C-alpha cells in the first residue's frame, strides 16, 4: 500500500481536479449562469462576438443606441439619412465649410442704427453684393464650378 501525505497543497490540487471534471460535465447555460455579460465575453475579439449576430440585429442595436443621442444631433442624423446620395458630396462640402466658419471666432460688431441716412439716393453696385455673398457663402460659389 502506497502512503500519501495530505498537505494543503495536495488537497487544493485534488479539489481543482474535481472542479474541472464537474464543470466539464455542466451544460453551457449552467456554466454561464450568474456571470455578467462582460464576463461572458471576456477574451473574445469584437469580430468573434459580431460574427454570431445577424446584420439586422446589429443595425437594430445601433439604431437603439443612436436614439439616446441628444435631440438636435438625432434630428441632424435623420436629415442626413434622408438626403439623396447624389447630394452627399455637396452637403459634405457645405458642412465642412460651416465647421471651419464656426471654428473661427470673429469679433462681435456693435449694433448700429439704420444706414438709410448714409446711403441716400446712391445706386448699389451688384458686383459688390455678389462679392460679399461669395465670401460669406463660399460653398455656393464652389458648386458653380462643378
C-alpha positions as CSV (number, residue, x, y, z in Angstrom):
1,X,0.0,0.0,0.0
2,X,1.2,3.4,-1.0
3,X,1.2,6.1,1.5
4,X,0.2,9.7,0.6
5,X,0.7,12.7,2.7
6,X,-2.2,15.1,2.5
7,X,-0.7,18.5,2.6
8,X,-2.8,21.7,2.0
9,X,-1.2,22.0,-1.5
10,X,-2.2,18.4,-2.3
11,X,-5.7,18.9,-1.1
12,X,-6.0,22.0,-3.3
13,X,-4.7,20.1,-6.3
14,X,-7.2,17.3,-5.8
15,X,-10.0,19.8,-5.4
16,X,-9.0,21.6,-8.6
17,X,-9.2,18.3,-10.5
18,X,-12.7,17.6,-9.1
19,X,-13.8,21.2,-10.0
20,X,-12.5,20.8,-13.6
21,X,-14.3,17.5,-14.0
22,X,-17.5,18.9,-12.6
23,X,-17.5,22.0,-14.8
24,X,-16.8,19.9,-17.9
25,X,-20.0,18.0,-17.3
26,X,-22.2,21.0,-16.9
27,X,-24.2,22.4,-19.9
28,X,-23.0,25.8,-21.2
29,X,-26.1,27.7,-19.8
30,X,-25.4,26.5,-16.3
31,X,-21.7,27.3,-16.6
32,X,-22.5,30.9,-17.6
33,X,-25.4,31.4,-15.1
34,X,-24.6,34.2,-12.7
35,X,-21.9,35.8,-14.9
36,X,-22.3,39.4,-16.1
37,X,-22.4,39.9,-19.9
38,X,-18.9,41.4,-19.9
39,X,-17.6,38.3,-18.0
40,X,-19.3,36.0,-20.5
41,X,-17.5,37.6,-23.5
42,X,-14.1,38.3,-21.8
43,X,-11.3,37.4,-24.0
44,X,-13.3,37.4,-27.3
45,X,-12.4,39.7,-30.1
46,X,-15.2,42.1,-31.3
47,X,-15.3,40.3,-34.7
48,X,-15.9,37.0,-33.0
49,X,-18.8,38.5,-31.0
50,X,-20.4,40.2,-34.0
51,X,-20.0,37.1,-36.2
52,X,-22.8,35.4,-34.3
53,X,-25.2,38.3,-34.9
54,X,-27.3,39.0,-38.0
55,X,-26.9,42.3,-39.8
56,X,-30.5,43.2,-38.7
57,X,-29.6,42.6,-35.0
58,X,-26.5,44.8,-35.3
59,X,-28.4,47.6,-37.1
60,X,-31.3,47.4,-34.5
61,X,-28.7,47.8,-31.7
62,X,-27.0,50.7,-33.4
63,X,-30.3,52.4,-34.0
64,X,-31.3,51.9,-30.4
65,X,-28.0,53.4,-29.2
66,X,-28.4,56.4,-31.6
67,X,-31.8,57.2,-30.1
68,X,-30.0,58.1,-26.9
69,X,-28.2,60.9,-28.6
70,X,-29.3,64.5,-27.9
71,X,-32.3,65.7,-29.8
72,X,-30.6,68.1,-32.2
73,X,-27.9,65.7,-33.2
74,X,-30.6,63.0,-33.7
75,X,-32.6,65.3,-36.0
76,X,-29.4,66.1,-38.0
77,X,-28.7,62.4,-38.4
78,X,-32.2,61.9,-39.7
79,X,-31.9,64.8,-42.1
80,X,-28.6,63.5,-43.4
81,X,-30.1,60.0,-43.9
82,X,-33.0,61.5,-45.9
83,X,-30.6,63.2,-48.4
84,X,-30.3,61.6,-51.8
85,X,-26.9,60.0,-52.4
86,X,-26.1,62.3,-55.3
87,X,-26.3,65.4,-52.9
88,X,-23.9,63.9,-50.3
89,X,-20.7,65.3,-51.8
90,X,-22.2,68.9,-51.9
91,X,-23.7,68.5,-48.4
92,X,-20.3,67.4,-47.1
93,X,-18.6,70.4,-48.5
94,X,-21.2,72.7,-47.0
95,X,-20.8,71.2,-43.6
96,X,-17.0,71.3,-43.8
97,X,-17.1,75.0,-44.7
98,X,-19.7,75.7,-42.0
99,X,-17.5,73.9,-39.4
100,X,-14.5,76.0,-40.4
101,X,-16.5,79.2,-40.2
102,X,-17.9,78.3,-36.8
103,X,-14.4,77.5,-35.5
104,X,-13.0,80.9,-36.5
105,X,-14.1,83.3,-33.7
106,X,-14.9,86.7,-35.1
107,X,-15.1,89.9,-33.2
108,X,-18.6,90.9,-32.2
109,X,-19.6,94.1,-34.0
110,X,-21.6,96.6,-32.1
111,X,-25.1,97.1,-33.2
112,X,-25.6,100.2,-35.3
113,X,-28.6,102.3,-36.2
114,X,-30.2,102.4,-39.6
115,X,-27.9,103.1,-42.6
116,X,-30.8,104.8,-44.5
117,X,-29.4,108.2,-43.9
118,X,-25.9,107.2,-45.1
119,X,-26.9,105.7,-48.4
120,X,-29.3,108.4,-49.6
121,X,-30.1,108.0,-53.3
122,X,-27.0,106.2,-54.3
123,X,-27.1,103.3,-56.7
124,X,-26.0,99.9,-55.4
125,X,-23.3,98.1,-57.4
126,X,-24.4,94.5,-57.8
127,X,-20.8,93.3,-58.1
128,X,-20.2,94.2,-54.5
129,X,-23.2,92.3,-53.4
130,X,-22.1,89.3,-55.4
131,X,-18.5,89.5,-53.9
132,X,-19.9,89.8,-50.4
133,X,-22.2,86.8,-51.0
134,X,-19.4,84.8,-52.4
135,X,-17.2,85.5,-49.4
136,X,-20.0,84.6,-46.9
137,X,-21.3,81.6,-48.8
138,X,-18.2,80.2,-50.3
139,X,-19.6,76.7,-50.7
140,X,-22.3,78.0,-53.1
141,X,-19.7,79.5,-55.5
142,X,-17.7,76.3,-55.4
143,X,-20.7,74.4,-56.7
144,X,-20.9,76.6,-59.7
145,X,-17.6,75.2,-60.9
146,X,-18.9,71.6,-60.9
